[in-house]
Amino acid sequence: MDVHLLSRLARTLGPPGFEDRVRAVIAEELAKMGYEAKTDAVGNLYVTLGSGRPLLVLAAHMDEVGFLVRHVEDSGFLRVVALGASALRSRRATRWSRWARGGTFRGSWGRRPRT
């Protein structure tokens, strides 16, 4: 197992609809192994080996859980909506990365106490 590659893939941000960075890492690794990766119109990455009808397909997701910031409150809290399917309640007290024009920012989930 290539732990460095696994770490690189895990650290590469790729929320649903924005998998370009992950796709580039995978294509780069495939090129190092001598394979020519191709991307179709919807963003799937594939490699064809040999000719004739396909006998084997390996499929995996390139995206990860992601959220879109809809509003930044004056207090600094972010209002978000899920990209794809995700349960917001299961995210409490977990770390996250915010990917923005200015770079990547880290934080954690929280919630205002109800009064």
Secondary structure, DSSP 8 states (H G I E B T S, - for coil): --HHHHHHHHHS---TT--HHHHHHHHHHHHHTT---EE-TT--EE---SSSS------------EEEEEEE-TTS-EEEEEESS--GGGGTT-EEEEEETTEEEEEE-------
